[in-house]
Amino acid sequence: MPYDPLVMSDWQIAEEAEKNMPEPHEWRERLNLEKGEILPYGKVARLDHARILQRLANKPDGKYIQVTGITPTPLGEGKSTTTCGLLEGMGKRGLNVGGCIRQPSCGPTMNIKGTAAGGGNALLIPMTEFSLGLTGDINDITNAHNLAMVALTARMQHERNYDDRKLLALSNMKRLDIDPTRVEMGWVMDFCAQSLRNIIIGIGGKMDGFTMQSKFQIAVSSELMALLAIVKDMADLRHRMDRITVAYNKHGDRVTTGDLQVGGAMTALMRNTLNPTLCCTAEYQPLMVHTGPFANISLGQSSIIADKIGLKIFDYHVTESGFAADIGFEKFCNVKCRLSDLKPNCSVIVATIRALKMHGGGPTIVPGLRIPDEYTREDLDLLEKGIPNMLHHIKIVQEAGVRPVVCINVFHTDTKEEINMVKRAAEQAGARCAVSRHWEFGGEGALELADVVKEACDEDNEFKFLYPAEMKIRDRVDKIAREIYGADGAIWSLHAEARARALENDPEYDDYATIMVKTPLSLSHDPSLKGVPKGWVLPIQDVMVYSGARFLCFFAGEVNLMPGTGSNPAFRRIDIDPHTGKVHGIS
């Protein structure tokens, strides 16, 4: 170490690093865990959250570091890479550090974006297992979610086919009178399958189901993934599982998983998901994996459970949030921190010169196609025009009372003049700034970042929420639109406003969290609007209720819960050696 990432692919670096990866019993000694607190699972291990948190309940927490970013290009700007690099840099300084990132969906892994394991010398290992299912959390969530749909569709068929007396005689069921036009849930699978967004099910005879319109969404956007991110323990998960709204009946009342008597079985399918999976970086710093991606359509945070474990066993715990500060950091502060009672000591804002040039008016970046030359040659004018996007994200973090550290995630094509311009702008805005070359050099390249983050953590901050919990629903959305996105306010469709008014008038929803659903590619709802758009309003088109997670999800603009597979997907380059069983081509 370090390996040459300009010569070796990520999967090749990972393969070499994995040769010396610690075994589960070595992690138990290194992390001072007791017997039974680490559960071996192949190359990795699960951590028994209940045992660890009970034993260490009275131990003071370590420092809490959150990683976010500026508005990214469609390629991403390296938050996971920076998380791994920061752990490696702090490890080089001899600090007791660990972290948690989210597990990648198989959809993007097999599509254009690829895995979320980091890159170069700042990546997570074992990379193949991480990218292809790991210990099965997403699979368990998929099965539990689809079981709810099995329960619903079977119930609808039986209620159609049998009268009340026979329903009671057959299985002690009372009629729920489910409205087939008001089924809220759909099916899930962990691929980008646009052909399944809108489907018809139940075609055939009376014993082949209930014919109706249905839909698929990607597995990691399931409400069950949101539950995994926020629950405290098994009892909390079991309680929430019965409250998930599956449909409405013909009188307009909710039909829940509890009504379908399926919540217990769903929890049983998810029983193992509550224990985070322990992996590590390519330089063998401990790194947990818990929950999944897609912060633009759900919470997009590593779990509260994993963060609480990390804060007990590490002096510095690094947690990653999805996408930029307008999405990931906003939800981290106003939802996750409110639910967990945890307060961050520092927030790292990942910035790249590539993304800033895009915000300055650079040509469109299309995943799967060659990056235009403007992004690999010096262009100070283009860069300067894009810097306001970074300044906007710095302001978001500062207004939450958190110490921002801008990490310039350096690409090998970046010039000294470009790097200096970004650093000056960040520091003039009141943020600390570090230049980091972790992709190329691993921990050695992240020493400056490690030092600056440690310095930020040592200072007191005045963390605060954007809005009080008692603020009305529409006022919350308007405040987020104005103060986080920079809009002139929010405008509601008739449908969305009617739903919001009804929710505001029902005390049941008083403590529901506000989750914004919008594109990650712009501060606005329109992915084509780069930089810091001015003179626009945020259109709210619909409201989705997650009654188990107790989330109100507000859709701004066009957002698909099932992404599509592109014309040049990554699965074309992934294969396996039939003699050794080693997978190659994941990137």
Backbone torsions as a table, in degrees:
resi	resn	phi	psi	omega
1	MET	NA	144.1	-4.7
2	PRO	-80.5	157.1	175.3
3	TYR	-86.9	167.6	-179.2
4	ASP	-93.8	101.7	-176.3
5	PRO	-73.3	-9.7	174.9
6	LEU	-80.7	-14.5	179.7
7	VAL	-110.2	-40.4	-176.1
8	MET	-100.2	141.1	173.3
9	SER	-74.0	162.5	-179.8
10	ASP	-57.6	-43.1	-177.2
11	TRP	-66.4	-28.6	177.2
12	GLN	-73.1	-40.7	175.6
13	ILE	-61.9	-44.7	179.9
14	ALA	-60.5	-42.0	-179.4
15	GLU	-61.1	-40.8	178.2
16	GLU	-68.8	-44.0	-178.4
17	ALA	-64.3	-33.7	-176.3
18	GLU	-68.5	-16.0	180.0
19	LYS	-63.6	-27.4	-179.4
20	ASN	-115.9	20.3	-179.0
21	MET	-66.2	133.1	179.9
22	PRO	-59.3	144.6	174.7
23	GLU	-80.9	160.5	-179.7
24	PRO	-53.5	-38.7	-179.3
25	HIS	-68.1	-29.2	176.7
26	GLU	-69.8	-37.2	176.9
27	TRP	-64.7	-36.9	-179.3
28	ARG	-60.2	-42.4	178.8
29	GLU	-70.3	-43.6	-175.5
30	ARG	-66.6	-36.1	-177.3
31	LEU	-95.5	5.9	179.2
32	ASN	57.0	41.6	176.8
33	LEU	-91.5	153.6	-179.5
34	GLU	-94.7	165.2	179.9
35	LYS	-58.0	132.6	-179.0
36	GLY	92.7	-12.9	179.6
37	GLU	-86.7	-15.7	175.9
38	ILE	-121.3	129.1	-171.8
39	LEU	-116.1	102.0	-176.3
40	PRO	-58.5	141.6	179.9
41	TYR	-149.4	84.6	-177.4
42	GLY	64.6	-129.1	-179.4
43	LYS	-74.9	-15.9	-175.6
44	VAL	-119.3	-169.3	179.4
45	ALA	-151.7	154.4	169.6
46	ARG	-96.1	152.7	175.8
47	LEU	-106.1	126.5	179.2
48	ASP	-74.6	97.5	-172.5
49	HIS	-61.5	-39.8	-175.3
50	ALA	-63.7	-45.6	-179.0
51	ARG	-66.5	-45.8	-176.8
52	ILE	-63.8	-47.7	-176.7
53	LEU	-69.2	-31.8	176.9
54	GLN	-68.9	-43.9	-177.8
55	ARG	-68.0	-35.7	-174.3
56	LEU	-102.8	18.5	-174.7
57	ALA	-55.5	-34.4	-175.8
58	ASN	-95.9	1.8	179.3
59	LYS	-78.9	136.3	178.4
60	PRO	-62.3	147.6	178.1
61	ASP	-74.3	152.6	172.2
62	GLY	-81.4	-168.6	178.1
63	LYS	-79.9	143.4	-173.2
64	TYR	-112.0	114.2	-175.0
65	ILE	-117.0	125.4	179.9
66	GLN	-108.6	141.1	-179.8
67	VAL	-113.1	125.4	177.7
68	THR	-135.0	-157.7	-177.6
69	GLY	-165.2	-178.6	170.4
70	ILE	-85.4	172.8	178.1
71	THR	-60.7	122.2	-170.7
72	PRO	-86.1	165.6	163.2
73	THR	-75.9	170.5	177.1
74	PRO	-62.7	-10.9	-179.1
75	LEU	-89.4	-12.0	-174.2
76	GLY	81.5	152.3	-174.6
77	GLU	-113.3	9.2	170.4
78	GLY	95.0	39.7	176.6
79	LYS	-67.4	-43.6	178.5
80	SER	-66.9	-39.1	176.8
81	THR	-61.3	-43.1	179.6
82	THR	-67.8	-39.1	176.5
83	THR	-58.3	-47.1	178.7
84	CYS	-64.3	-42.9	179.9
85	GLY	-63.6	-40.1	178.2
86	LEU	-63.1	-43.1	177.1
87	LEU	-60.5	-42.2	-179.2
88	GLU	-67.6	-39.9	178.4
89	GLY	-65.1	-44.7	179.0
90	MET	-67.7	-33.1	175.1
91	GLY	-64.1	-38.8	177.2
92	LYS	-62.9	-29.1	178.1
93	ARG	-81.9	1.7	177.7
94	GLY	80.9	17.5	-178.4
95	LEU	-87.8	149.4	175.6
96	ASN	-82.6	97.1	-171.6
97	VAL	-131.9	146.9	174.3
98	GLY	-155.1	-178.7	-177.4
99	GLY	-163.5	-173.4	177.6
100	CYS	-148.1	132.7	171.9
101	ILE	-124.9	175.5	-177.1
102	ARG	-97.4	151.5	-179.9
103	GLN	-77.2	135.6	179.6
104	PRO	-72.2	146.7	171.4
105	SER	-75.7	145.4	177.3
106	CYS	-66.4	-22.1	178.8
107	GLY	-58.6	-62.3	176.9
108	PRO	-62.9	-35.6	179.6
109	THR	-58.4	-40.1	-179.8
110	MET	-92.3	2.6	-177.2
111	ASN	-106.9	-125.1	-173.2
112	ILE	-102.5	-41.9	-174.1
113	LYS	-67.8	-32.9	-179.4
114	GLY	86.0	-167.4	-175.5
115	THR	-74.0	175.5	179.4
116	ALA	-121.5	38.3	-174.9
117	ALA	-88.3	6.5	-171.7
118	GLY	87.4	-156.5	-178.4
119	GLY	-171.0	165.3	-179.4
120	GLY	59.4	-131.0	178.2
121	ASN	-91.4	7.2	178.1
122	ALA	-121.8	75.3	-178.5
123	LEU	-139.9	165.5	179.9
124	LEU	-91.4	140.5	171.8
125	ILE	-126.2	152.2	0.4
126	PRO	-76.3	121.5	-170.9
127	MET	-66.3	-42.0	-177.8
128	THR	-64.1	-47.7	-179.8
129	GLU	-63.0	-42.3	178.0
130	PHE	-57.3	-41.4	-174.7
131	SER	-81.4	-20.1	-173.5
132	LEU	-121.1	45.0	170.3
133	GLY	111.2	-26.2	179.4
134	LEU	51.1	-120.7	-177.9
135	THR	-98.9	11.8	168.6
136	GLY	95.3	13.7	-177.9
137	ASP	-59.4	-47.7	-178.1
138	ILE	-66.0	-36.6	176.5
139	ASN	-63.1	-42.5	179.4
140	ASP	-65.0	-39.8	177.5
141	ILE	-65.5	-41.4	177.5
142	THR	-58.5	-47.3	-178.5
143	ASN	-65.7	-42.0	-179.3
144	ALA	-65.3	-43.7	179.1
145	HIS	-61.5	-49.5	-176.8
146	ASN	-67.7	-26.5	175.0
147	LEU	-63.1	-36.6	176.4
148	ALA	-61.1	-39.7	178.4
149	MET	-70.7	-34.7	174.2
150	VAL	-61.8	-45.0	179.2
151	ALA	-61.9	-41.7	-178.9
152	LEU	-66.1	-52.2	-174.7
153	THR	-68.1	-34.8	175.8
154	ALA	-65.7	-41.6	179.6
155	ARG	-62.6	-42.3	179.4
156	MET	-62.7	-40.1	177.8
157	GLN	-64.1	-46.4	-176.8
158	HIS	-67.4	-37.6	178.6
159	GLU	-67.3	-31.0	176.1
160	ARG	-71.9	-37.6	-171.5
161	ASN	-85.7	-22.7	-173.3
162	TYR	-124.6	150.2	174.5
163	ASP	-82.3	174.7	-174.0
164	ASP	-59.2	-40.3	-177.5
165	ARG	-63.9	-42.6	-178.6
166	LYS	-70.7	-35.2	176.6
167	LEU	-58.6	-45.5	179.6
168	LEU	-66.1	-40.7	-178.2
169	ALA	-67.6	-37.9	-175.7
170	LEU	-73.9	-43.8	-172.5
171	SER	-151.1	20.9	178.3
172	ASN	56.6	40.1	-179.5
173	MET	-103.0	139.0	170.6
174	LYS	-99.9	149.3	-176.5
175	ARG	-66.6	132.5	178.3
176	LEU	-99.2	-16.7	179.3
177	ASP	52.4	52.9	-178.4
178	ILE	-68.0	134.0	178.6
179	ASP	-85.5	113.3	-176.3
180	PRO	-65.4	-15.8	178.2
181	THR	-90.2	-3.0	-178.8
182	ARG	-128.0	43.9	173.6
183	VAL	-85.6	117.1	-174.6
184	GLU	-81.9	-41.0	-177.7
185	MET	-82.6	158.9	169.0
186	GLY	-129.0	-162.6	178.4
187	TRP	-96.3	162.4	177.8
188	VAL	-130.1	150.9	169.0
189	MET	-150.6	156.1	-171.8
190	ASP	-97.2	47.6	172.7
191	PHE	-136.1	163.4	174.9
192	CYS	-90.0	96.9	-171.1
193	ALA	-125.8	83.5	-174.8
194	GLN	-62.1	-24.7	-178.9
195	SER	-70.6	-11.0	-179.3
196	LEU	-104.9	7.0	-178.8
197	ARG	-60.7	-40.6	-179.4
198	ASN	-133.7	119.2	-174.7
199	ILE	-137.5	167.6	171.2
200	ILE	-114.8	129.7	179.8
201	ILE	-118.2	164.2	174.7
202	GLY	81.6	17.1	178.4
203	ILE	-70.9	135.1	-178.9
204	GLY	135.9	-149.7	-179.3
205	GLY	-85.5	-177.7	-175.8
206	LYS	-66.7	-18.3	178.2
207	MET	-95.4	6.6	-177.1
208	ASP	-103.2	20.3	178.0
209	GLY	107.1	-170.4	-178.3
210	PHE	-109.9	118.9	-177.1
211	THR	-72.6	122.7	179.4
212	MET	-167.4	166.2	174.1
213	GLN	-74.0	141.7	178.5
214	SER	-144.6	-168.1	-173.9
215	LYS	-163.1	162.2	171.0
216	PHE	-119.7	149.5	167.9
217	GLN	-132.0	164.0	-179.7
218	ILE	-71.2	143.3	-168.6
219	ALA	-56.2	-39.2	-173.8
220	VAL	-74.8	-6.4	173.4
221	SER	-90.6	-0.2	178.8
222	SER	-61.1	147.5	174.7
223	GLU	-58.1	-27.6	-179.1
224	LEU	-65.6	-30.4	175.5
225	MET	-68.9	-38.6	175.9
226	ALA	-62.5	-39.9	177.4
227	LEU	-60.4	-44.3	-179.4
228	LEU	-59.8	-32.2	-178.3
229	ALA	-73.0	-26.2	-169.8
230	ILE	-116.2	-14.6	-174.9
231	VAL	-70.2	155.7	-179.1
232	LYS	-91.3	-34.4	-175.0
233	ASP	-167.0	-174.5	-177.5
234	MET	-63.8	-39.1	-179.6
235	ALA	-63.8	-39.6	177.9
236	ASP	-64.4	-44.1	178.6
237	LEU	-61.7	-45.3	-177.7
238	ARG	-63.5	-39.8	179.7
239	HIS	-64.4	-45.2	-178.2
240	ARG	-69.8	-29.5	-174.3
241	MET	-63.3	-29.9	179.6
242	ASP	-78.0	-9.0	-172.4
243	ARG	-101.8	1.2	-176.8
244	ILE	-69.6	129.5	178.1
245	THR	-81.8	120.6	179.9
246	VAL	-98.8	-37.9	-177.3
247	ALA	-160.9	-176.1	172.3
248	TYR	-123.8	151.3	177.5
249	ASN	-89.0	-178.4	-173.6
250	LYS	-72.8	-6.1	175.2
251	HIS	-100.8	0.2	179.0
252	GLY	89.3	7.6	179.1
253	ASP	-88.3	151.7	-179.8
254	ARG	-68.1	142.1	169.1
255	VAL	-112.4	117.6	-172.9
256	THR	-108.0	170.6	173.7
257	THR	-61.1	-30.6	174.9
258	GLY	-65.9	-41.3	176.7
259	ASP	-61.1	-34.9	-179.8
260	LEU	-84.1	-2.1	178.4
261	GLN	56.9	39.3	-177.0
262	VAL	-116.9	-7.3	-176.6
263	GLY	-60.2	-37.4	179.8
264	GLY	-64.7	-45.1	179.2
265	ALA	-66.6	-36.9	177.3
266	MET	-63.2	-41.8	178.2
267	THR	-65.0	-38.8	178.1
268	ALA	-60.9	-39.6	178.0
269	LEU	-66.2	-28.2	-178.1
270	MET	-98.9	10.0	-170.9
271	ARG	-57.8	-36.7	-176.3
272	ASN	-83.3	-15.8	-175.1
273	THR	-69.3	-18.3	-177.8
274	LEU	-71.1	-16.5	-179.8
275	ASN	-95.1	115.2	179.7
276	PRO	-59.9	153.5	177.0
277	THR	-95.1	133.3	-179.3
278	LEU	-96.6	116.0	172.8
279	CYS	-118.4	-156.8	176.4
280	CYS	-160.8	170.7	175.4
281	THR	-81.9	174.4	178.5
282	ALA	-66.7	-13.4	174.4
283	GLU	-108.0	15.9	168.6
284	TYR	70.5	34.6	168.1
285	GLN	-89.3	136.1	-176.0
286	PRO	-64.0	135.3	-176.9
287	LEU	-145.2	111.2	178.3
288	MET	-78.7	157.0	175.0
289	VAL	-126.3	122.6	-179.7
290	HIS	-157.7	127.3	-175.7
291	THR	78.1	-174.6	-171.1
292	GLY	-129.6	-173.5	-170.6
293	PRO	-87.6	-153.1	175.8
294	PHE	67.6	59.1	177.6
295	ALA	-68.9	-18.6	179.5
296	ASN	-73.8	-20.1	-179.2
297	ILE	-121.6	2.5	175.9
298	SER	-153.2	-150.6	-176.4
299	LEU	-78.2	-43.4	175.4
300	GLY	64.3	39.8	-179.6
301	GLN	-126.2	147.6	166.4
302	SER	-63.7	159.9	-164.8
303	SER	-75.7	155.0	172.7
304	ILE	-63.0	-39.9	179.0
305	ILE	-57.6	-49.8	-178.2
306	ALA	-64.0	-40.5	179.6
307	ASP	-64.3	-38.9	179.4
308	LYS	-67.9	-36.6	174.4
309	ILE	-63.1	-49.2	-177.6
310	GLY	-59.7	-39.1	-179.7
311	LEU	-69.0	-19.1	176.9
312	LYS	-89.0	-35.8	-173.8
313	ILE	-100.8	-11.4	177.2
314	PHE	-118.8	151.4	172.4
315	ASP	-76.8	-27.3	177.1
316	TYR	-133.6	120.7	-179.9
317	HIS	-116.5	126.2	-177.3
318	VAL	-107.5	126.0	179.3
319	THR	-123.6	144.0	-174.8
320	GLU	-106.5	140.8	174.2
321	SER	-116.8	149.7	-176.9
322	GLY	-73.3	139.9	174.2
323	PHE	60.6	-156.7	-169.3
324	ALA	-85.7	-179.6	-176.0
325	ALA	-64.0	-28.7	179.8
326	ASP	-67.7	-23.1	178.9
327	ILE	-110.7	-65.0	-174.2
328	GLY	-64.5	-50.2	-178.3
329	PHE	-67.9	-40.0	-179.5
330	GLU	-60.0	-45.5	179.9
331	LYS	-72.0	-35.2	175.9
332	PHE	-57.9	-49.0	-176.7
333	CYS	-70.5	-54.7	-167.2
334	ASN	-86.1	-14.6	177.8
335	VAL	-115.6	-62.1	-174.2
336	LYS	-63.7	-48.6	-179.0
337	CYS	-66.3	-33.8	178.6
338	ARG	-65.3	-38.5	-179.1
339	LEU	-77.8	-31.0	-174.0
340	SER	-94.2	-17.5	-173.3
341	ASP	63.3	23.8	176.3
342	LEU	-101.5	147.3	-179.2
343	LYS	-126.4	130.7	-178.1
344	PRO	-74.9	147.6	174.1
345	ASN	-90.8	-22.5	-173.4
346	CYS	-161.7	148.8	173.2
347	SER	-126.5	127.6	178.1
348	VAL	-96.2	122.0	179.1
349	ILE	-102.4	110.0	-178.6
350	VAL	-80.3	126.2	179.1
351	ALA	-129.3	143.1	172.9
352	THR	-124.5	149.7	176.8
353	ILE	-65.6	-33.0	176.4
354	ARG	-57.7	-50.1	-177.9
355	ALA	-66.5	-39.0	180.0
356	LEU	-65.2	-36.4	175.4
357	LYS	-65.1	-38.0	176.3
358	MET	-60.0	-43.9	-179.9
359	HIS	-70.6	-17.4	176.6
360	GLY	-86.1	3.1	178.7
361	GLY	109.5	14.1	178.6
362	GLY	-64.7	161.8	-177.9
363	PRO	-63.7	159.9	-178.2
364	THR	-61.4	135.4	174.9
365	ILE	-100.2	121.3	-177.6
366	VAL	-112.0	118.9	178.4
367	PRO	-56.3	136.3	179.3
368	GLY	92.5	-14.5	178.3
369	LEU	-109.1	162.7	-179.9
370	ARG	-61.2	137.3	178.8
371	ILE	-72.4	130.2	-179.9
372	PRO	-57.2	151.9	-175.2
373	ASP	-60.4	-26.9	-178.8
374	GLU	-56.5	-24.9	-176.0
375	TYR	-90.2	-8.9	-178.0
376	THR	-118.3	5.3	174.1
377	ARG	-126.0	157.2	-176.6
378	GLU	-65.5	131.7	176.0
379	ASP	-151.3	88.8	-174.7
380	LEU	-69.9	-32.5	179.3
381	ASP	-65.3	-46.4	178.7
382	LEU	-62.3	-41.5	-179.9
383	LEU	-64.2	-46.3	-178.3
384	GLU	-60.3	-37.7	179.5
385	LYS	-68.5	-24.2	-178.6
386	GLY	-91.2	-14.8	-176.0
387	ILE	-59.4	-32.4	178.1
388	PRO	-54.1	-27.7	176.4
389	ASN	-62.8	-43.1	176.7
390	MET	-63.5	-42.5	-179.4
391	LEU	-62.2	-35.8	177.9
392	HIS	-62.9	-42.4	-179.7
393	HIS	-70.2	-34.8	174.1
394	ILE	-59.7	-43.3	-178.8
395	LYS	-63.8	-39.0	178.1
396	ILE	-57.1	-46.8	-178.9
397	VAL	-68.4	-43.3	-179.0
398	GLN	-61.5	-40.3	-177.2
399	GLU	-70.3	-14.8	172.3
400	ALA	-87.0	1.8	178.9
401	GLY	77.0	20.0	-176.8
402	VAL	-107.1	144.8	178.8
403	ARG	-74.1	115.3	177.5
404	PRO	-89.0	137.6	172.1
405	VAL	-122.2	114.7	175.5
406	VAL	-81.5	124.6	174.4
407	CYS	-104.7	113.7	173.8
408	ILE	-81.2	103.8	179.3
409	ASN	-78.9	99.0	-168.3
410	VAL	-77.3	131.5	170.0
411	PHE	-97.1	154.1	-173.7
412	HIS	-67.4	-14.4	178.3
413	THR	-90.0	-8.0	-179.6
414	ASP	-69.8	142.7	-179.6
415	THR	-99.4	163.0	-179.5
416	LYS	-61.2	-40.3	-179.1
417	GLU	-65.9	-39.4	178.8
418	GLU	-65.4	-45.2	-179.7
419	ILE	-61.5	-45.0	-179.2
420	ASN	-63.5	-36.4	179.6
421	MET	-63.5	-44.3	-180.0
422	VAL	-66.5	-42.2	-178.2
423	LYS	-64.3	-43.0	178.8
424	ARG	-60.7	-43.9	-177.9
425	ALA	-64.1	-41.4	179.8
426	ALA	-64.5	-45.6	-178.0
427	GLU	-69.1	-35.4	176.9
428	GLN	-66.2	-25.1	178.0
429	ALA	-84.0	-0.1	176.8
430	GLY	95.1	8.1	178.4
431	ALA	-98.7	151.9	165.3
432	ARG	-74.8	156.5	-179.1
433	CYS	-144.1	137.8	177.9
434	ALA	-130.6	139.4	173.5
435	VAL	-94.1	125.5	-173.9
436	SER	-129.8	133.5	178.8
437	ARG	-119.7	45.8	-176.8
438	HIS	-67.0	-34.2	178.8
439	TRP	-57.5	-41.6	-176.0
440	GLU	-85.7	-37.7	-170.6
441	PHE	-121.5	3.2	179.9
442	GLY	66.1	-140.0	-177.2
443	GLY	-61.2	-35.5	178.3
444	GLU	-61.7	-33.2	179.5
445	GLY	-81.4	-6.8	-176.6
446	ALA	-113.6	14.7	-177.5
447	LEU	-65.0	-40.3	178.3
448	GLU	-62.7	-43.7	177.7
449	LEU	-60.6	-45.2	-180.0
450	ALA	-59.1	-43.6	-178.1
451	ASP	-66.6	-42.1	-178.4
452	VAL	-68.3	-40.2	178.6
453	VAL	-64.9	-43.4	178.3
454	LYS	-60.5	-41.6	178.6
455	GLU	-61.3	-42.8	179.2
456	ALA	-64.7	-38.5	-179.1
457	CYS	-66.9	-25.8	-177.0
458	ASP	-78.6	-10.0	179.1
459	GLU	-96.8	147.2	175.8
460	ASP	-72.1	150.9	172.3
461	ASN	-132.7	173.2	-178.3
462	GLU	-122.7	68.7	-176.9
463	PHE	-59.4	137.8	178.7
464	LYS	-149.1	151.6	177.0
465	PHE	-80.1	156.3	178.9
466	LEU	-69.1	-33.2	-176.0
467	TYR	-146.3	153.4	176.7
468	PRO	-74.2	152.6	-177.4
469	ALA	-61.2	-28.0	-176.7
470	GLU	-84.3	-3.4	179.6
471	MET	-62.1	141.4	-179.0
472	LYS	-63.8	153.0	-172.2
473	ILE	-56.0	-52.1	-176.1
474	ARG	-68.4	-29.6	177.1
475	ASP	-68.8	-36.1	176.4
476	ARG	-61.0	-48.6	-178.2
477	VAL	-61.1	-42.1	179.7
478	ASP	-63.9	-39.2	-179.5
479	LYS	-67.1	-42.1	177.0
480	ILE	-62.3	-44.3	-179.8
481	ALA	-59.1	-44.8	-175.9
482	ARG	-76.4	-49.8	-168.7
483	GLU	-90.0	-23.5	178.8
484	ILE	-98.6	-48.8	-176.0
485	TYR	-88.2	-21.0	-177.6
486	GLY	83.7	21.3	178.8
487	ALA	-80.0	170.5	174.4
488	ASP	-90.2	11.9	-179.5
489	GLY	130.8	-172.0	179.5
490	ALA	-118.0	146.5	174.7
491	ILE	-122.1	134.2	-171.8
492	TRP	-107.6	138.0	169.1
493	SER	-68.1	159.2	179.8
494	LEU	-58.6	-41.1	-180.0
495	HIS	-63.9	-48.5	-177.2
496	ALA	-65.7	-40.3	-179.7
497	GLU	-67.0	-39.2	178.1
498	ALA	-62.3	-41.8	178.3
499	ARG	-66.0	-42.1	-179.3
500	ALA	-63.8	-41.3	178.0
501	ARG	-61.5	-43.4	179.6
502	ALA	-63.2	-40.2	179.4
503	LEU	-67.2	-38.0	178.5
504	GLU	-65.0	-30.2	-177.3
505	ASN	-88.3	-0.4	-179.4
506	ASP	-111.3	113.7	-178.8
507	PRO	-57.9	-20.8	178.6
508	GLU	-54.0	-31.5	-172.0
509	TYR	-102.4	11.0	-176.5
510	ASP	-61.7	-33.6	-176.4
511	ASP	-105.0	15.9	177.4
512	TYR	-74.5	140.8	178.7
513	ALA	-78.8	154.6	179.5
514	THR	-98.3	118.9	-179.7
515	ILE	-117.9	118.5	178.8
516	MET	-89.5	138.1	-179.0
517	VAL	-119.0	108.0	-177.8
518	LYS	-155.4	172.3	178.8
519	THR	-63.9	143.3	174.8
520	PRO	-88.1	-4.4	-170.9
521	LEU	-92.5	4.5	177.5
522	SER	-155.8	154.5	170.6
523	LEU	-65.5	-22.4	-179.3
524	SER	-94.4	-170.3	175.5
525	HIS	-83.4	-11.7	-174.3
526	ASP	-105.5	113.2	-175.8
527	PRO	-63.0	-16.8	-179.8
528	SER	-81.8	-12.0	-178.4
529	LEU	-90.2	106.6	-176.2
530	LYS	-99.4	-179.0	179.8
531	GLY	68.5	-129.7	177.0
532	VAL	-126.0	89.6	-176.2
533	PRO	-59.8	145.7	178.6
534	LYS	-125.2	153.5	173.9
535	GLY	68.4	46.6	-179.7
536	TRP	-139.6	162.7	176.3
537	VAL	-123.8	152.0	-177.1
538	LEU	-89.8	116.5	-179.8
539	PRO	-84.8	122.2	176.9
540	ILE	-100.2	116.0	-172.0
541	GLN	-101.4	-25.4	-177.7
542	ASP	-161.0	164.9	176.4
543	VAL	-129.0	126.8	177.1
544	MET	-111.5	133.7	-176.4
545	VAL	-102.7	121.0	170.0
546	TYR	-102.2	93.6	-171.9
547	SER	-79.5	-17.4	173.6
548	GLY	-78.3	-48.5	177.4
549	ALA	-74.6	-18.1	-175.0
550	ARG	62.6	53.5	177.1
551	PHE	-117.6	143.1	165.7
552	LEU	-111.4	115.9	-174.0
553	CYS	-104.1	118.6	-175.1
554	PHE	-103.7	120.0	-176.1
555	PHE	-88.6	119.1	178.3
556	ALA	-111.3	112.1	-177.8
557	GLY	77.9	-167.8	-177.6
558	GLU	-87.4	116.2	178.3
559	VAL	-133.6	125.1	177.9
560	ASN	-94.9	132.2	174.2
561	LEU	-79.4	-10.9	174.4
562	MET	-124.2	102.3	178.2
563	PRO	-65.8	168.8	178.8
564	GLY	-109.6	154.2	175.9
565	THR	-85.7	133.2	-176.7
566	GLY	-80.5	-177.8	-174.7
567	SER	-80.9	-16.0	179.6
568	ASN	-129.8	64.9	-173.6
569	PRO	-71.9	156.8	-177.3
570	ALA	-66.6	-25.0	-176.1
571	PHE	-62.1	-19.1	177.6
572	ARG	-66.3	-23.1	-174.9
573	ARG	-106.6	-0.2	-179.8
574	ILE	-96.7	132.0	179.9
575	ASP	-151.8	179.3	-178.7
576	ILE	-133.6	142.5	175.3
577	ASP	-77.1	115.0	-175.3
578	PRO	-66.7	-15.3	-178.9
579	HIS	-91.3	-37.9	-177.2
580	THR	-104.2	-19.1	-176.6
581	GLY	79.0	8.0	-178.8
582	LYS	-82.4	135.0	179.0
583	VAL	-88.5	139.3	175.9
584	HIS	-134.9	160.1	175.7
585	GLY	99.1	-6.3	177.2
586	ILE	-71.7	134.2	-178.7
587	SER	-143.9	NA	NA
